[in-house]
Structures are given as C-alpha cells and as structure tokens.
C-alpha cells in the first residue's frame, strides 16, 4: 500500500468529512433514525458512483480543468457557462454552510472568555480563511489523516462520556412528515467531488488504484458519520440542536465540547480552503482569471444578508451539488464514452437508461429541497 494511495484516501475523506457531519444529528432527530440510515446507505452508493464518473472524466481528458472546462471540451461554450454558474452556486452554498458553522464553533469556544457577538467571530474566522486562500497556502494531504484520527477519537470520547445516558427512548424511528428531509443534507455531507481531480493526480502513476481509493474514502466517511449520528441522537434525542453542539453541551459539559469545537473548527477551515481553492481553479484553469474576491466574499455577503438557516442551506446545496452537477457529470460521461481524448483506467457502466433514472432522482430531490426552503 503506497504512501500516495493513503494520501488519496485521506484527501477525499478530508473533503467529505466537514460541517455536513454536524447537521446530520438534527436531521435524524426530525426525520427519525430509519430514514437517515436508509438515505445514507443509498446515497453513499450513489455518491461513490458519481465520484467514479468524475474520475473517468478526468482520466479520459487532456489538461487540467474543473468541471466547466471538461464540459466545454465535449459540449461547447454555452454548456460551459451554464455549468460554471451551477458549480459556483454550489460552492457558494457549501462555503455559506462552513461560514455559519465556523462562526458558531468559534463563538462557543471563545465567547465565554473574551465576550463579543457572533458576527465578530464569524468575520474574524472568515478573513483568516480568505487570507490563506489569497496567498495560495495549500494544506498537505497528511492534515486530513490528522482530522480523520481526531474524528475517531472524538466519537470514542462521546460514547465514553455519554454511554450511561444513551437511551433507546431518545431514538425516533420515523417521522412521516419529514420523511424526505435527510436527502439534501446527506447528499451534502458525503459529497467529495471537489477532491476527485486531486485524487487522480496523487495516483497518476497508480491509476488502477483510483477506484478502490474512492470507494474506501466514500464508504468509510459514511460509516463514521453514521456512528457519530447514533451517538448524538442517543444522548440528546429530541433536544438535538441544528448545530449539534449546543444541545450536546447541556448534557456532557464544556470539557469534551471544547475538544469537539476544536475539531469542528479544523474541519471547517480545511473545507473552506478546499472549496475556495476549487472555485478559484475554475476561473484559473478554465477562464485564465484569478478570482479570489469572487470565490471568497460573495458567500460572506450572503451570510451578512441574513441567510443563516443551516438545515435549509445544507439541504439545498446538497441537492444542487449532488443533483444538478450529478446530471452534468452523467451526460458528460456518456459523451466521453463516444469521443474521449484518452483511454481511462476507470470504465463505469453507463447508458441512457441509467442516466435517465439517476437524473430523475436528482431532479425530484432538488424540487423537494427548493420547496422546503420556500415553504
């Protein structure tokens, strides 16, 4: 097992495991555990397939691009422009979610000592992250190993501290009223599309290992999320809060919560940098334009404008990223199988029937999330 193989798994896991993890316990509390498990199993499989499809796109094409650039190669400039708009909106939604969570985590960690309002902590953290992106400081893939190890340690600590108060009565099995609620948040939580080009680069000399690296990263992340959600739901039950930690602190106390807050902040910072750099690369690689301000400041402006409902932001972003961009990747692969530039080491099963079925699923999910936001 080579170093780059482990780094590829860590890179994808680090991209997947972000703030979406902290939105899932609240979703489970509202929809029930059974729907959450059902959606997690199904959508982990779907996301793994989408990750493999995107890897096939990267491996079948010459040059370094992001999704809009690949679309231009095979579908023309108009399709590229449409894909650019969708990609940037998805990135903005993800960054908005990170801004909301990051500000909450930093405020909970430092406000008891220094005081100050939530908006101050949100602003400080955002400008710190924006400066890192401006100067092009990349996080080494090994950082993701540390974050994954910290997550496992935190899950163990939660079970250790909360085992005596985990109660089966805290698990709501199913709420038919919110049966579709987990779709968007779970799609958001287990998406790692932004990391696929980097995974392919890391394994450029071991292309035959890309498929297994993607599978290990996607399914391991989903399993860790499920274990985390079962712990939180068993402890806080109906008192689970949208940010998870506020409700958990009332039960477990500040000591373990501070450890989780530090992990949450690290996860937020690494995820923001990854997404913001991916947004800049869309402009760099596909438009030859450096767009630091566009990549960073618009999500912050949206936050200041008042869009701060984390469940709705995560749900809508997940449906867009997993839905609309999923459709784009599906039909891009269909085109590539007809006229790809290179022989890909990954060959996914794809035809119009599979493409149509998944596209219908994605579109219906997006319609529900849009309806849920404006309901």
C-alpha positions in Angstrom: 0.0 0.0 0.0 1.8 3.1 -1.2 2.0 6.5 0.5 0.1 8.2 -2.3 -2.7 5.7 -2.1 -3.2 6.5 1.6 -2.9 10.2 0.9 -5.5 9.9 -1.9 -7.9 8.3 0.6 -7.2 10.9 3.2 -7.7 13.8 0.8 -11.1 12.5 -0.3 -12.2 11.7 3.3 -11.0 15.1 4.5 -13.1 16.8 1.8 -16.2 14.7 2.6 -16.0 14.9 6.4 -16.9 18.6 7.1 -19.7 20.6 8.6 -22.3 18.4 7.0 -21.4 15.9 9.7 -22.7 18.3 12.4 -26.0 18.9 10.5 -27.0 15.3 10.4 -27.9 14.6 14.1 -30.6 17.3 13.9 -31.9 15.9 10.7 -32.1 12.4 12.3 -34.0 13.9 15.3 -36.6 15.3 12.9 -36.9 12.5 10.4 -36.1 9.5 12.5 -33.2 7.1 12.5 -34.6 4.7 10.0 -35.0 7.2 7.1 -31.5 8.6 7.9 -29.9 5.1 7.7 -31.9 4.3 4.5 -30.8 7.5 2.8 -27.2 7.2 4.0 -26.8 3.7 2.6 -28.4 4.6 -0.8 -26.8 8.0 -1.2 -23.3 6.8 -0.2 -23.6 4.3 -3.1 -24.8 7.0 -5.4 -22.1 9.4 -4.4 -19.4 6.8 -4.8 -20.7 6.2 -8.3 -20.7 10.0 -9.1 -17.1 10.2 -7.7 -16.1 7.4 -10.1 -17.9 9.0 -13.0 -16.0 12.3 -12.4 -12.7 10.3 -12.1 -13.5 8.8 -15.5 -14.0 12.3 -16.9 -10.6 13.5 -15.5 -8.8 10.4 -16.7 -10.3 10.5 -20.2 -9.3 14.1 -20.9 -6.1 16.0 -21.6 -5.0 19.0 -19.5 -6.0 20.3 -16.0 -9.6 21.5 -15.7 -12.5 21.8 -13.4 -16.0 20.6 -14.4 -16.9 23.7 -16.6 -13.7 23.1 -18.6 -14.4 19.5 -19.2 -18.0 20.4 -20.3 -16.6 22.9 -22.8 -14.4 20.2 -24.3 -17.4 17.9 -25.1 -20.5 20.2 -25.2 -19.4 23.7 -26.2 -19.2 27.1 -24.6 -22.9 27.6 -23.7 -22.9 24.4 -21.7 -19.7 25.5 -20.1 -21.2 28.8 -19.0 -24.3 27.1 -17.5 -22.1 24.6 -15.7 -19.9 27.4 -14.4 -23.0 29.1 -12.8 -24.2 25.9 -11.2 -20.7 25.0 -9.9 -20.2 28.4 -8.4 -23.6 28.4 -6.8 -22.9 25.0 -5.2 -19.5 26.2 -4.0 -21.1 29.3 -2.5 -23.7 27.2 -0.7 -21.0 25.0 0.7 -18.9 27.9 1.8 -22.0 29.6 3.4 -22.6 26.4 5.4 -19.0 26.5 6.6 -19.2 30.2 7.5 -22.4 29.5 9.6 -20.9 26.6 11.4 -17.4 28.0 11.8 -18.7 31.2 13.3 -20.9 29.2 15.8 -18.0 27.0 16.8 -15.5 29.8 17.3 -18.1 31.8 19.2 -19.0 28.9 21.5 -15.2 28.3 22.1 -14.0 31.8 22.8 -17.0 34.0 23.7 -17.1 32.7 27.3 -13.5 34.0 27.7 -13.4 37.1 25.5 -17.1 38.0 25.1 -18.3 39.6 21.9 -21.1 38.9 19.4 -21.4 36.1 16.9 -20.9 38.3 13.9 -17.4 39.3 15.2 -16.3 35.7 15.4 -17.8 34.9 12.0 -15.9 37.8 10.5 -12.6 37.1 12.1 -12.6 33.4 11.0 -13.8 34.3 7.5 -11.0 36.8 6.9 -8.4 34.4 8.3 -9.5 31.8 5.8 -9.7 34.3 2.9 -6.1 35.3 3.5 -5.0 31.7 3.4 -6.7 31.3 0.1 -5.3 34.6 -1.2 -1.7 33.6 -0.6 -2.3 30.2 -2.1 -1.3 28.2 1.0 -2.3 24.6 0.4 -2.9 22.1 3.2 -0.9 19.0 2.9 -2.9 15.8 2.4 -1.4 14.5 5.6 -3.5 17.0 7.5 -6.6 15.0 6.5 -5.1 12.0 8.3 -4.9 14.0 11.5 -8.5 15.2 11.1 -9.8 11.7 10.5 -7.9 10.4 13.5 -9.3 13.3 15.6 -12.9 12.4 14.5 -12.5 8.8 15.5 -11.1 10.0 18.9 -14.0 12.4 19.4 -16.5 9.6 18.6 -14.9 7.4 21.2 -14.9 10.2 23.8 -18.6 10.9 23.1 -19.5 7.3 23.6 -17.3 7.1 26.7 -18.8 10.2 28.3 -22.3 9.6 27.2 -22.7 5.8 27.4 -24.6 5.9 30.7 -27.2 8.4 29.3 -27.6 6.9 25.8 -31.2 5.8 25.8 -33.2 3.9 23.2 -36.1 6.2 24.0 -34.1 9.1 22.5 -34.2 7.4 19.1 -37.2 8.5 17.0 -37.6 5.7 14.4 -39.5 7.5 11.7 -41.4 10.8 11.2 -43.5 10.5 8.0 -43.9 14.3 8.0 -40.2 14.7 7.5 -39.5 11.5 5.5 -37.7 13.3 2.7 -35.7 15.7 4.9 -32.5 13.7 5.0 -32.0 13.7 1.2 -30.3 17.0 0.7 -28.2 17.1 3.9 -26.9 13.6 3.4 -26.0 14.3 -0.2 -24.1 17.4 1.0 -22.4 15.5 3.8 -21.0 12.7 1.7 -20.0 14.7 -1.4 -16.3 14.9 -2.2 -16.4 15.9 -5.9 -14.1 18.8 -5.4 -11.3 16.4 -4.4 -11.5 13.9 -7.3 -9.0 15.8 -9.6 -6.5 15.8 -6.7 -7.1 12.1 -6.1 -6.4 11.4 -9.7 -3.2 13.5 -9.6 -1.9 11.7 -6.5 -2.4 8.3 -8.1 -1.3 9.3 -11.6 1.3 6.5 -11.6 -1.1 4.0 -10.0 -4.3 4.7 -11.9 -5.6 1.1 -11.3 -5.9 2.0 -7.5 -8.1 5.1 -8.0 -11.3 3.1 -7.9 -10.6 1.4 -4.7 -9.2 4.6 -3.1 -12.5 6.4 -3.9 -14.6 3.5 -2.5 -12.6 3.3 0.7 -12.8 7.0 1.3 -16.6 7.4 0.5 -17.8 4.4 2.4 -15.5 4.9 5.4 -16.7 8.5 5.7 -20.4 7.4 5.6 -19.7 4.8 8.3 -18.0 7.3 10.6 -21.0 9.7 10.1 -23.5 7.0 11.0 -21.6 6.1 14.2 -21.4 9.8 15.1 -25.1 10.4 14.5 -26.2 7.4 16.5 -24.1 8.7 19.4 -25.5 12.2 19.4 -29.1 11.1 18.8 -28.9 8.6 21.6 -27.7 11.2 24.0 -29.7 14.3 23.2 -32.7 12.8 21.4 -35.4 15.4 20.7 -33.3 18.1 22.3 -30.7 17.9 19.4 -30.0 21.3 18.1 -29.2 22.3 14.4 -25.5 22.8 15.2 -25.5 19.6 17.4 -23.0 21.0 20.0 -25.3 23.4 21.8 -27.6 20.6 22.8 -24.7 18.2 23.5 -23.0 20.7 25.8 -26.1 20.8 28.1 -25.6 17.1 28.7 -21.9 16.4 28.5 -20.5 19.6 29.9 -17.8 22.0 28.5 -14.7 19.9 28.6 -15.5 17.4 25.9 -17.4 20.1 23.9 -14.3 22.2 23.7 -12.4 19.3 22.1 -15.2 18.8 19.6 -15.3 22.5 18.9 -11.6 22.5 18.1 -12.1 19.6 15.7 -15.1 21.3 14.1 -13.1 24.5 13.5 -10.2 22.5 11.9 -12.7 20.7 9.7 -14.4 24.0 8.7 -11.0 25.7 7.9 -9.7 22.8 5.8 -13.1 22.5 4.0 -13.4 26.2 3.3 -9.8 26.3 1.9 -10.5 23.3 -0.3 -13.8 24.7 -1.7 -12.5 28.2 -2.2 -9.4 27.0 -4.0 -11.5 24.8 -6.2 -13.6 27.8 -7.1 -10.5 29.8 -7.9 -9.3 27.0 -10.0 -12.5 27.1 -12.1 -11.5 30.6 -13.0 -7.8 29.9 -13.3 -7.9 26.7 -15.3 -11.0 27.3 -17.4 -11.1 31.1 -17.8 -7.4 32.2 -17.1 -8.7 34.6 -14.5 -7.7 34.8 -10.8 -10.9 35.5 -8.9 -10.1 35.5 -5.1 -12.8 38.0 -4.3 -15.4 36.2 -6.3 -14.5 32.9 -4.7 -14.5 34.1 -1.1 -16.6 37.2 -0.5 -19.9 36.5 -2.1 -20.8 33.7 0.4 -19.8 36.0 3.2 -22.1 38.8 1.8 -25.0 36.3 1.6 -24.4 35.4 5.3 -24.5 39.1 6.2 -27.7 39.5 4.2 -29.4 37.0 6.6 -29.4 33.6 5.1 -28.4 31.5 8.1 -30.7 28.6 8.4 -28.2 25.8 8.4 -30.6 22.9 7.7 -32.0 24.6 4.6 -28.6 25.8 3.3 -27.1 22.3 3.7 -30.2 20.6 2.2 -30.5 22.9 -0.9 -26.7 22.9 -1.5 -26.6 19.1 -1.3 -29.5 18.7 -3.7 -27.8 21.1 -6.2 -24.3 19.7 -5.9 -25.4 16.1 -5.9 -28.4 16.7 -8.2 -27.7 19.2 -11.0 -24.0 18.6 -11.1 -24.7 14.9 -10.9 -26.7 15.2 -14.1 -24.0 17.2 -15.8 -21.4 14.5 -14.9 -23.6 11.7 -16.1 -24.2 13.1 -19.5 -20.6 14.2 -19.8 -19.5 10.6 -19.3 -22.0 9.5 -22.0 -20.3 12.0 -24.4 -16.8 10.9 -23.3 -17.6 7.2 -24.0 -18.2 8.3 -27.6 -15.2 10.6 -28.1 -12.9 10.6 -25.1 -9.4 12.0 -25.6 -7.5 9.4 -23.6 -8.0 5.8 -22.5 -9.4 5.9 -19.0 -8.2 3.4 -16.3 -11.8 3.6 -14.9 -14.7 2.5 -17.1 -18.1 2.9 -15.4 -21.2 1.2 -16.6 -23.3 3.9 -18.1 -26.1 4.1 -20.6 -29.1 6.3 -21.3 -31.5 4.3 -19.0 -29.1 4.5 -16.0 -28.5 8.2 -16.8 -32.2 9.0 -17.1 -33.1 7.1 -13.9 -30.5 8.9 -11.8 -31.3 12.3 -13.4 -34.9 11.9 -12.4 -34.0 11.1 -8.8 -31.7 14.1 -8.7 -34.3 16.5 -10.2 -37.1 15.3 -7.8 -34.7 15.7 -4.9 -33.9 19.3 -5.9 -37.6 20.2 -6.4 -38.3 19.0 -2.8 -35.4 21.0 -1.4 -36.4 24.2 -3.2 -40.0 23.7 -2.0 -38.7 23.1 1.6 -36.6 26.3 1.5 -39.5 28.5 0.4 -42.3 26.6 2.2 
